[in-house]
Amino acid sequence: SGDDYAQWAPLSINVEEDELGNMCGNLSVLPSQSVVWPIKRVSEWQSLTQGSSSFSPAEAGFIYVVAAMFLAMALCAVVCLIRGVKRQGWKLQLGKIIIAIVFVFALDRGLYLSLVPSGILASTKTS
């Protein structure tokens, strides 16, 4: 249909569209027990998504709030580690190990979530 910029190119299938935008195709020649998945393609999809954010402003704001909470938790874990070292020295204890793991996790999540809404991670090329 024209409202979402899609162009249909069926493969040897006669496709008809009614006035409501519903599409119907006749698949008369199919091997037995075959599975067919209808796929709607959008032409020029890269130009449509380029520069636009995947998140609405409300969603991005929520993600930033959650990122700030994780970073605040990481800051609290650092403060707890510093206090523990000042009180008991550098002895390796279970409490300090758990707080260090919480710090690493919270810092990782906080940094990741602060980068997601900006789209920096989505624009990296892997190939």
Backbone as a ProteinNet text record, in pm:
[ID]
protein_1_A
[PRIMARY]
SGDDYAQWAPLSINVEEDELGNMCGNLSVLPSQSVVWPIKRVSEWQSLTQGSSSFSPAEAGFIYVVAAMFLAMALCAVVCLIRGVKRQGWKLQLGKIIIAIVFVFALDRGLYLSLVPSGILASTKTS
[TERTIARY]
83.7	0	87.8	34.5	113.5	138	59	73.5	196.5	254.7	374.8	495	488.2	598.3	638.2	553.1	588	548.8	630.9	598.5	597.8	489.5	477.2	535.1	611.8	665.6	648.3	525	502.1	576.5	615.8	688.3	589.4	548.9	457.3	323.7	279.3	151.9	69.1	-55.4	-145	-199.1	-162.1	-203.4	-301.6	-415	-516.5	-533.1	-560	-578.6	-716.5	-791.7	-923.6	-912.8	-1027	-1028.2	-983.4	-983.8	-939.7	-790.2	-723.1	-580.6	-548.9	-651.2	-628.2	-580.3	-483.4	-428.5	-457.1	-481	-512.2	-434.8	-376.9	-303	-342.6	-342.4	-380.7	-253.7	-230.3	-115.7	-166.1	-179.8	-240.2	-139.4	-13.7	84.7	184.8	163	253.3	281.1	405	432.2	356.5	326	253.3	338.1	272.1	335.3	432.6	411.3	500.1	444.8	533.2	496.5	529	434.4	453.1	439.8	535.1	533.4	515.2	409.3	394.4	491.4	566.4	663.6	633.8	614.8	589.9	720	767.3	894.1	868.7	957.8	951.6	1068.8	1039.2	1148	1214.8	1343.4	1422.1	1414	1412.4	1395.9	1512.8	1632.2	1747.4	1734.9	1683.5	1668.7	1554.8	1455.7	1344.8	1385.7	1476.4	1515.4	1639.2	1712.2	1836.3	1805	1870.1	1853.1	1734.5	1648.6	1536	1566.1	1515.5	1540.6	1439.9	1482.8	1393.1	1300.7	1330.9	1255.1	1182.4	1062.8	991.3	1060.9	1034.2	1097.5	1067	946.3	911.6	991.8	1005.9	1084.2	1231.1	1284.8	1424.8	1444.9	1350.7	1360.2	1358.6	1272.3	1266.9	1398	1455.4	1582.5	1692.5	1693.6	1793.2	1776.4	1650.5	1626.1	1678.7	1652.4	1702.3	1855.1	1915	2061.9	2115.8	2049.6	2093.9	2082.6	1980.2	1965.6	2077.9	2112.8	2223.9	2355.9	2377.6	2501.1	2504.8	2389.2	2383.8	2413.9	2365.3	2395.5	2544.8	2605.4	2750.2	2826.8	2781.9	2846.8	2834.4	2717	2698.6	2788.6	2804.7	2891.5	3036.1	3080.1	3217.2	3235.3	3136.6	3144.7	3152	3071.2	3074.2	3209.2	3266	3397.7	3505.1	3501.5	3601.8	3588.1	3464.8	3444.5	3492.2	3464.1	3507.4	3658.8	3725.7	3872	3929.7	3869.1	3918.7	3901	3791.8	3765.2	3847.7	3851.6	3908	4033.1	4079.6	4199	4165.4	4269.5	4253.7	4228	4184.2	4152.9	4038.3	4056.3	3954.2	3842.7	3724.3	3609.2	3491.5	3398	3283.7	3201.2	3182.4	3104.5	3165.7	3297.9	3365.4	3357.6	3365.1	3355.9	3217.6	3114.8	2977.9	2957.2	3005.5	2990.8	3068.3	3185.2	3261.7	3186.8	3122.7	3044.1	2924.1	2858.2	2745.8	2793.8	2911.3	2966.6	2990.6	3053.7	3083.9	2954.5	2858.1	2731.3	2658.1	2647.5	2573.6	2642	2774	2845.8	2825	2832.8	2811.3	2670.6	2569.9	2431.2	2407.5	2460.4	2440.5	2501.3	2622.3	2685.9	2613.8	2577.8	2506.8	2373.8	2294.6	2163.8	2173.9	2283.3	2297.6	2337.2	2389.3	2426.3	2314.8	2224.5	2121.8	2028.7	1968.1	1873.6	1937.6	2064.3	2128.9	2154.6	2149.4	2168.7	2313.4	2405.4	2548.1	2577.1	2517.5	2543.7	2478.6	2367.2	2296.7	2367.8	2451.2	2514.2	2650.2	2693	2822.7	2812.9	2913.4	2917.8	2994.7	2941.5	3007.6	3075.1	3050.9	3111.4	3193.5
-118.4	0	124.3	234.5	355.8	431	404.4	484.5	449.1	332.5	296.6	275.2	326.8	325.4	185.8	87.3	-49.4	-73	-147.7	-189.1	-340.9	-396.6	-541.5	-596.7	-701.7	-773.7	-922.7	-974.8	-1116.5	-1204.5	-1320.3	-1415.4	-1514	-1488.4	-1575.1	-1595.3	-1495.4	-1503.8	-1382.1	-1404.6	-1295.3	-1238	-1114.4	-1051.1	-939.6	-939.6	-836.6	-761.6	-632.7	-549	-485.9	-493.7	-431.6	-287.3	-221.5	-78.9	-54.8	-155.6	-141.1	-167.7	-209.8	-238.3	-384.1	-470	-612.4	-673.9	-762.3	-825.2	-974.9	-1028.7	-1169.8	-1226.3	-1343.8	-1409.6	-1555.5	-1610.6	-1749.8	-1832.4	-1924.2	-2013.9	-2151.4	-2172.9	-2297.8	-2411.6	-2382.4	-2487.7	-2486.6	-2573.8	-2585.2	-2731.8	-2766.1	-2904.4	-2935.5	-3061.1	-3097.9	-3070.8	-3034.2	-3006.6	-2888.2	-2793.9	-2677.9	-2565.9	-2478.5	-2365.8	-2238.3	-2145.7	-2018.9	-1906.2	-1814.7	-1698.8	-1573	-1497.1	-1370.6	-1266.2	-1204.6	-1103.3	-975.5	-868.3	-740	-660.3	-624.6	-553.2	-404.1	-325.4	-180.9	-137.6	-74.6	-28.6	93.2	106.1	219.1	228.4	113.6	114.1	180.3	174.7	235.3	386.5	446.6	592.2	636.1	548.8	583	581.2	491.5	480.1	560.8	606.9	679.1	814	841.8	969	972.9	874.3	874	781.1	815.6	736.1	622.9	511.5	398.5	419	516.8	538.9	672.3	674.2	800.4	880.4	1010.2	1088.3	1035.7	984.9	929.6	803.3	716.5	594.6	626.8	720.4	759.6	818.4	900.4	956.6	849.9	749.3	639.2	561.9	537	464.7	544.7	677.1	760.7	760.4	756	749.5	618.6	508.2	378.1	376.3	435.5	444.2	524.7	634.6	715.9	637.4	554.6	473.6	370.5	308	212.6	282.6	401.3	473.7	519	555.7	590.6	468	351.9	229.4	196.9	220.8	199	294	418.5	515	471.8	424	374.3	254.3	167	49.9	94.1	196.7	247.6	305.3	379.5	437.6	326	221.9	109	37.7	19.8	-43.4	39.7	170.6	259.2	254.7	258.9	251	117.4	8.9	-123	-135.4	-77.8	-83	1.2	115.2	200.1	132.8	61.5	-2.7	-130.2	-215.3	-348.5	-374.2	-275.6	-295.6	-368.6	-417.5	-481.3	-632	-682.1	-823.8	-860.3	-972	-1017.8	-1085.9	-1026.8	-1080.7	-1092.8	-1179.5	-1205.6	-1079.7	-999.5	-876.6	-781.3	-767.5	-679.5	-734.8	-866.2	-928.6	-905.6	-922.3	-901.4	-755.4	-664.1	-521.1	-486.4	-547.2	-522.5	-575.8	-690.9	-745.7	-656.4	-608.2	-515.4	-388.1	-338.2	-218.3	-239.5	-350	-376.9	-391.3	-464.6	-483	-350.7	-272.8	-147.1	-46.9	-42.7	48.5	7.8	-120.3	-169.2	-136.1	-167.1	-139.4	11.3	88.5	233.4	294.8	254.2	307.1	259.5	132.8	79.4	151.5	164	227.6	376.2	440.2	581.1	599.4	494.7	502.3	455.8	372	313.6	418	510.3	602.3	694.8	723.6	814.3	747.3	615.4	543.2	518.3	547.5	526.4	379	292.8	148.8	88.8	145.4	91.2	122.7	223.5	265.6	201.8	110.7	47.2	-61.1	-73.5	-174.3	-295.6	-415.1	-536.2	-611.2	-572.5	-643.4	-550.7
0	0	0	-38.3	-53.4	75.6	181.1	302.3	384.1	367.6	443.2	349.8	227.6	131.8	86.9	102.6	63.3	-81.2	-152.4	-288.1	-289.2	-340.2	-341.7	-470.2	-457.9	-572.2	-546	-563.4	-534.9	-634.5	-589.9	-672.7	-734.2	-856.1	-931.6	-861	-791.1	-719.9	-758.3	-792.8	-823.9	-692.3	-660.9	-535.9	-567.4	-497	-514.3	-382.7	-393.6	-274.9	-281.4	-168.5	-166.3	-117.9	-106.9	-69.5	74	159.8	298.6	315.5	208	215.8	243.2	253.7	274.2	143.2	151.3	32.7	35.1	-83.2	-95.8	-213.9	-194.7	-300.8	-308.9	-429	-450.3	-468.2	-374.5	-380.2	-422.5	-552.6	-598.7	-613.1	-643	-665.5	-551.5	-454.7	-340.4	-313.7	-282.3	-240.6	-111.1	-92.1	29.1	152.1	258.7	388.2	381.2	291.5	283.4	370.7	412.9	496.9	420.9	418	347.3	449.1	447.7	536.8	453.6	477.9	405.1	461.1	374	415.3	338.5	410.9	347.8	350.1	233.6	222.8	208.1	265.6	253.7	167.6	55.4	-29.9	32.6	9.9	61.8	214.7	282.3	428.1	498.8	440.9	507	512	406.5	406.7	497.4	517.6	606.3	752.5	789.1	929.5	963.6	864.3	891.1	954.9	1065.1	1133.8	1228.8	1224.9	1316.6	1432.9	1547.9	1667.1	1675.5	1731.7	1750.5	1868.9	1951.9	2074.6	2068.9	2126.7	2142	2251.8	2261.2	2368.7	2509.1	2530.1	2661.8	2691.1	2589.4	2608.8	2632.8	2556.7	2575.6	2715	2760.5	2894.5	3001.7	2984.5	3080.2	3082.4	2965.2	2959.6	3027.9	3007.9	3073.8	3226.2	3272.1	3417.4	3474.4	3404.7	3451.7	3449.6	3346.4	3340	3457.4	3490.5	3604.5	3735.5	3747.5	3868.8	3878.9	3767.5	3769.4	3802.4	3746.7	3775.8	3921.8	3977.2	4119.6	4205.6	4164.5	4237.8	4230	4113.4	4100.3	4190.9	4201	4289.8	4435.9	4474.3	4611.7	4639	4540.5	4558.6	4577.2	4504.4	4520.6	4659.6	4706.2	4840.9	4945.3	4929.3	5023	5019.7	4900.7	4890.8	4958.6	4938.9	5001.9	5153.5	5202.5	5348.2	5404	5330.7	5377.1	5380.8	5281.3	5278.8	5391.7	5419.6	5527.8	5663.9	5683	5811.2	5831.2	5728.6	5747.4	5665.2	5592.9	5511.9	5382.5	5317.8	5187.8	5197.5	5312.8	5325.1	5230.5	5160.9	5067.5	5145.5	5138	5208.4	5112.7	5147	5060.7	5036.1	5138.2	5123.5	5022.1	5026.6	4931.6	4789.4	4775.3	4643.3	4584	4666.2	4617.9	4579	4660.7	4628.5	4500.6	4481.2	4359.1	4236.4	4248.2	4136.9	4107.1	4212	4193.3	4123.8	4163.2	4100.4	3951.4	3914.7	3773.3	3693.9	3746.9	3677.9	3660.8	3768.4	3763.4	3670	3672.6	3582.9	3437.3	3409.2	3273.3	3224.1	3303.6	3264.3	3250.8	3341	3335.3	3210.7	3177.3	3056.8	2931.4	2928.8	2811.9	2790.3	2896.6	2883.1	2852.6	2890.2	2855.3	2708.7	2644.8	2503.2	2409.4	2456.7	2370.2	2307.1	2380.8	2316.7	2213.5	2226.5	2131.6	1997.6	1990.2	1865.3	1830.8	1921	1893.9	1869.8	1948.5	1936.2	1813.7	1767.3	1651.6	1521.2	1519.2	1394	1370	1457.3	1438.2	1332.6	1250.8	1145	1196	1173.2	1217.6	1103.7	981.2	868.9	782.3
[MASK]
+++++++++++++++++++++++++++++++++++++++++++++++++++++++++++++++++++++++++++++++++++++++++++++++++++++++++++++++++++++++++++++++

